[in-house]
Amino acid sequence: MEPDPRARFVDQLKQLRVQAGNPTLADLETQDPAWLNQKTVSDLLHGKFARVPPWERVSAFVTACVRIGKAKKRVMPPDEILLEQWRHRHEFLAVALDQVPPRNRGAPADNGTPEVGRVGLGHGGGSDPGSARGGGRRRFGAVPPRAGAFQQRLAARALADTAAGGGTTVLIGTGTAQVLTGLGGVGKTQLAADHAHTQWDHGRVRLLVWISARSRVAITSAYTEVAVELLGQDPATPERAWRRLLEWLAETTDPWLVVLDDLQDPSHLTGLWPPHTPCGQVVVTTRRRDAALHSYQRHVVEVGLFAPEQALAYLTERLPERGPVTTELAGLAGDLGHLPLALAQAAAYLANKPMLTTAAYRARLADRRTKLPDVLPREPHLPDEHERTVAATWSLSIEAADELDPAGLARPALELASLLDPAGIPTAVFTTRAFTNHLTARFNRDVTGDDVLDGLECLRRFSLITLHPEQPHHAVRVHALVQRAVRDPLTTGHLAELARTAADALVLVWPEIETNQELAQALRSNVTTLQSIAEEHLWRAGGHPVLFRLARSLGDAGLLDSAVAVNHRLLAQASARLGPDHADTLTIRYNLARLRGEAGDPAGAAAAYAELLADQLRALGPEHPHTLAVRANLARWRGEAGDPAGAATALAELLPDRLRILGPDHLYTLATRHSLAYWRGEAGDPAGAATALAELLPDQLRVLGPEHPHTLAVRASLARWRGEAGDPAGAAAVFAELLPDRLRVLGPDHLYMLITRHALAYWRGEAGDRAGAAAALTELLSDQLRILGPDHPHTLHTRGNLARFRGEAGDPAGAAAALTQLLSDQLRVLGQDHPHTLRSWNNLAAAYLATGDVRQAIALYETALAGRDRVLGADHLDTLATRNSLAGAYLAAEDREQARRLYETTLADAERVLAPDHPLTKAIRANLNTIKDQSKS
């Protein structure tokens, strides 16, 4: 069970007080009497507050504890970092208590003019989307058009009243979420769409977001897309992007509306509900009636059937030529159970059958009622009669559509659609050779892609599908109940053939390199739906390639949790159906190990690859390409886990095998030489790495050409290791030569171009031009903020080196201030255990040491060492480097004995782990000798 937010907040306050030496209430009051009298502090520490405490009181308490703790010689973090951490905690408490943080309160003026300082569309603020995207009202997602002959219903009025209650003429809403629930086909989406159009058309919202919420991945992907387009977030870090969007929705004072359409499972919204604010509206449509939907500030609107008079009015408006015969139309409405979806399809059918009377149509419905299986949810309050009439309606519509020219293609097109995502199927899936070949074999005549498109148009005419050609990646949409009605009568053999055809079509449509994230997400959603319906038919001699393409796409998009989950599902299927030694089973284990490393667990990845290697040697043999690939990745992750020498040794053993099996010019052989050089450099032989890369470069130029990405990468690595080997000016020169080539090949905004500019500036600084390096990094940072966003790891890395070179150029105090702010951002974005965050703790300590604040430097080094020891391990290169730096800080504090002991233990570990001639080992030895020499003198 999650702890109570108030209790957790109070506990954190008490912990801070203990860290400061348990100051008395009187001591705290003396620090800031305006905000910290003894009663208010006592109430704060005992959780005696109904509303979130003012931020001014919380910040005063934090500042008082820091001051008192420092006065008592306690080790306290810098107050800037501590205050930022507490600001996040305070905002979290405010959201948990359903209150807007004080700094975000306030309503806009009646004329809609933004207030000074507010966060909104088109106004100031570091993460303000307007400053990056031009401002103005924004819409995201495909809002369905208003339904024809739309009927005003009690549910629509309830939705509008709930949204309007307590609102002003500018900001509509009370901050509640409206949940529209009911069975499929009752018109929930139409009600939500009408509400969205009304809010937008009347200018009541400045941001409108429509999301097809069929899965958690679909929701987070849509959030990410909005965050990227609206807030300039980095698409490579989707979780940080969508979390930032939710934060922004809580902060902004602009009116907004988020619609989450067709929620399949309330648990998919756990942690993803848009925030409750006076400025926002949330509308959710779902067939579910779970208790989880009934929560504080969520108003559940039960959407039922049309009332009899509404159903009659609808049919009369859609079938005006039949209007005089209202008795038959009223009877038809009753036959169809007053279900809006069924009424729409029946009206479309009759509109295309002018010679068919309403009475005759009702007779057909009666004859066919029991011939289609039940397709509606088995809710106890739904009449069985209603369920059968819906099935009969769709049966007649499908038959009629299939009779239109080109005859016979509407039904198979709908059968294919019944296996895919109802929220949107790319048009290209239906025109692939996989589907046209399937139809050609089925009908023994040539069927073209144009024929299939005509068949889809026949389905549209009878309202069995909707077509959205302006959105080609979600162009074909079909209601889930229609899918069920079409799918259930299929024989097992037909379903299996159709499932494999759909899978083949999806593979053909999927681009090798995903440059369009909207298409990629659509394809992922369609594979997920296909899996849920016919997964057993996608495993015959092995897993269908589309299953592996789905897993790969999720990993490429940075959705690591989802990629891991999909791979685990594949592994369970492969193990049960194919056995543990099948190539597909081993491939899935390979992918899972790689994902584990990319998610931040290099030691776990290495262990997984080691287990996999033993099985592949037994199952595939030592010379199989997959076995060699596992050996290469095992070496890589051992190196990432802190054993670069072991990685180099393993790659040195792999290289002759790849030379013998693949040949000297194979891409993988060249890649192994590159990796071997890299890990030799990481293991302490930068000169050897540079020599090996200099030998590799001519071969790559000959085999791959000068503009191949691998060739350019080798040139960059060669420059780096020349610098590490003691020639920073030479490294800078090589990067200066590489830069125009990468600019020509990749363009100015490519990630590798930005990395090359960073490396060039870095090595210029290492060569002695600190001021020039700082100037180049300042210019680079501006471009990274524009291209990558403020929270991208490369942007944060540039800020760190910029601060460092500014300090070395003569401004250590400015460097410390910049690193303090950087560390605060890294704690927010990356978390306290990320290696980059730990590096900033280390660098901030060095900056404080340069300013002469030795005590603070020691405290920060100890924090960095504790983190690196916990996260990276005691033998990691970075951990040993921090121990060396901490010893230097002790020496600066004139604690020679403690410095000597730490140098000695660190040197012993470095010689054991890194070898005696590693640069760090040499540096530690030199520092220890200096102390010994000083002691003798």
JOBEL-V381845 format. One record per backbone hydrogen bond with DSSP energy under -1.0 kcal/mol. CO is the residue of the C=O (numbers start at 1). NH is the residue of the N-H. Records with the same first field share a line. If there is no record, write none. Layout:
CO: NH  NH
//
This chain:
4: 8
5: 9
6: 10
7: 11
8: 12
9: 13
10: 14
11: 15
12: 16
13: 17
14: 18
15: 19
16: 20
17: 22
18: 21
24: 28
25: 29
26: 30
32: 35  36
37: 41
38: 42
39: 43
40: 44
41: 45
42: 46
43: 48
47: 49
54: 58
55: 59
56: 60
57: 61
58: 62
59: 63
60: 64
61: 65
62: 66
63: 67
64: 68
65: 69
66: 70
67: 71
68: 72
69: 74
70: 73
78: 82
79: 83
80: 84
81: 85
82: 86
83: 87
84: 88
85: 89
86: 90
87: 91
88: 92
89: 93
90: 94
91: 95
92: 96
93: 97
94: 99
95: 98
101: 104
102: 105
109: 112
113: 109
115: 118
119: 253
120: 123
125: 128
129: 133
130: 134
138: 208
140: 210
141: 143
153: 157
154: 158
155: 159
156: 160
157: 161
158: 162
159: 163
160: 164
161: 165
164: 167
171: 168
177: 299
178: 284
179: 301
180: 286
181: 303
183: 186
185: 341
187: 191
188: 192
189: 193
190: 194
191: 195
192: 196
193: 197
194: 198
195: 199
196: 200
197: 201
198: 202
199: 204
200: 203
206: 138
207: 257
208: 140
209: 259
211: 261
213: 264
215: 219
216: 220
217: 221
218: 222
219: 223
220: 224
221: 225
222: 226
223: 227
224: 228
225: 229
226: 230
227: 231  233
234: 237
237: 241
238: 242
239: 243
240: 244
241: 245
242: 246
243: 247
244: 248
245: 249
246: 250
247: 251
248: 252
255: 206  207
256: 281
257: 209
258: 283
259: 211
260: 285
261: 213
265: 268
266: 269
267: 270
269: 272
279: 256
281: 258
282: 178
283: 260
284: 180
285: 263
286: 182
290: 293
291: 294
293: 295
295: 298
297: 177
299: 179
301: 181
307: 311
308: 312
309: 313
310: 314
311: 315
312: 316
313: 317
314: 318
315: 319
319: 322
320: 323
322: 325
324: 326
325: 329
326: 330
327: 331
328: 332
329: 333
330: 334
331: 335
332: 336
333: 338
334: 337
336: 339
338: 306
339: 343
340: 344
341: 345
342: 346
343: 347
344: 348
345: 349
346: 350
347: 351
348: 352
350: 353
353: 356
357: 361
358: 362
359: 363
360: 364
361: 365
362: 366
363: 367
364: 368
368: 371
377: 379
379: 382
383: 387
384: 388
385: 389
386: 390
387: 391
388: 392
389: 393
390: 394
391: 395
392: 396
393: 397
394: 398
395: 399
396: 400
397: 401
398: 402
401: 404
402: 408
406: 409
409: 413
410: 414
411: 415
412: 416
413: 417
414: 418
416: 419
417: 420
421: 424
425: 476
426: 429
427: 430
432: 436
433: 437
434: 438
435: 439
436: 440
437: 441
438: 442
439: 443
440: 444
448: 452
449: 453
450: 454
451: 455
452: 456
453: 457
454: 458
455: 459
456: 460
457: 461
459: 464
460: 463
466: 477
468: 471
471: 474
472: 427
475: 468
476: 425
477: 466
479: 483
480: 484
481: 485
482: 486
483: 487
484: 488
487: 490
491: 495
492: 496
493: 497
494: 498
495: 499
496: 500
497: 501
498: 502
499: 503
500: 504
501: 505
502: 506
503: 507
504: 508
505: 509
506: 510
516: 520
517: 521
518: 522
519: 523
520: 524
521: 525
522: 526
523: 527
524: 528
525: 529
526: 530
527: 531
528: 532
529: 533
530: 534
531: 535
534: 537
535: 538
538: 544
542: 540
544: 547
545: 549
546: 550
547: 551
548: 552
549: 553
550: 554
551: 555
552: 556
553: 557
554: 559
555: 558
558: 560
559: 563
560: 564
561: 565
562: 566
563: 567
564: 568
565: 569
566: 570
567: 571
568: 572
569: 573
570: 574
571: 575
572: 576
573: 577
574: 578  579
579: 582
582: 586
583: 587
584: 588
585: 589
586: 590
587: 591
588: 592
589: 593
590: 594
591: 595
592: 596
593: 597
594: 598
595: 599
596: 601
597: 600
601: 605
602: 606
603: 607
604: 608
605: 609
606: 610
607: 611
608: 612
609: 613
610: 614
611: 615
612: 616
613: 617
614: 618
615: 619
616: 620  621
624: 628
625: 629
626: 630
627: 631
628: 632
629: 633
630: 634
631: 635
632: 636
633: 637
634: 638
635: 639
636: 640
637: 641
638: 643
639: 642
643: 647
644: 648
645: 649
646: 650
647: 651
648: 652
649: 653
650: 654
651: 655
654: 658
655: 659
656: 660
657: 661
658: 662  663
663: 666
666: 670
667: 671
668: 672
669: 673
670: 674
671: 675
672: 676
673: 677
674: 678
675: 679
676: 680
677: 681
678: 682
679: 683
680: 685
681: 684
685: 689
686: 690
687: 691
688: 692
689: 693
690: 694
691: 695
692: 696
693: 697
696: 700
697: 701
698: 702
699: 703
700: 704  705
708: 712
709: 713
710: 714
711: 715
712: 716
713: 717
714: 718
715: 719
716: 720
717: 721
718: 722
719: 723
720: 724
721: 725
722: 727
723: 726
727: 731
728: 732
729: 733
730: 734
731: 735
732: 736
733: 737
734: 738
735: 739
738: 742
739: 743
740: 744
741: 745
742: 746
743: 747
747: 750
750: 754
751: 755
752: 756
753: 757
754: 758
755: 759
756: 760
757: 761
758: 762
759: 763
760: 764
761: 765
762: 766
763: 767
764: 769
765: 768
768: 770
769: 773
770: 774
771: 775
772: 776
773: 777
774: 778
775: 779
776: 780
777: 781
778: 782
779: 783
780: 784
781: 785
782: 786
783: 787
784: 788  789
792: 796
793: 797
794: 798
795: 799
796: 800
797: 801
798: 802
799: 803
800: 804
801: 805
802: 806
803: 807
804: 808
805: 809
806: 811
807: 810
811: 815
812: 816
813: 817
814: 818
815: 819
816: 820
817: 821
818: 822
819: 823
820: 824
821: 825
822: 826
823: 827
824: 828
825: 829
826: 830  831
831: 834
834: 838
835: 839
836: 840
837: 841
838: 842
839: 843
840: 844
841: 845
842: 846
843: 847
844: 848
845: 849
846: 850
847: 851
848: 853
852: 854
853: 857
854: 858
855: 859
856: 860
857: 861
858: 862
859: 863
860: 864
861: 865
862: 866
863: 867
864: 868
865: 869
866: 870
867: 871
868: 872  873
873: 876
876: 880
877: 881
878: 882
879: 883
880: 884
881: 885
882: 886
883: 887
884: 888
885: 889
886: 890
887: 891
888: 892
889: 893
890: 895
891: 894
895: 899
896: 900
897: 901
898: 902
899: 903
900: 904
901: 905
902: 906
903: 907
904: 908
905: 909
906: 910
907: 911
908: 912
909: 913
910: 914
915: 918
918: 922
919: 923
920: 924
921: 925
922: 926
923: 927
924: 928
925: 929
926: 930
927: 931
928: 932
929: 933
930: 934
931: 935
932: 936
933: 937
//
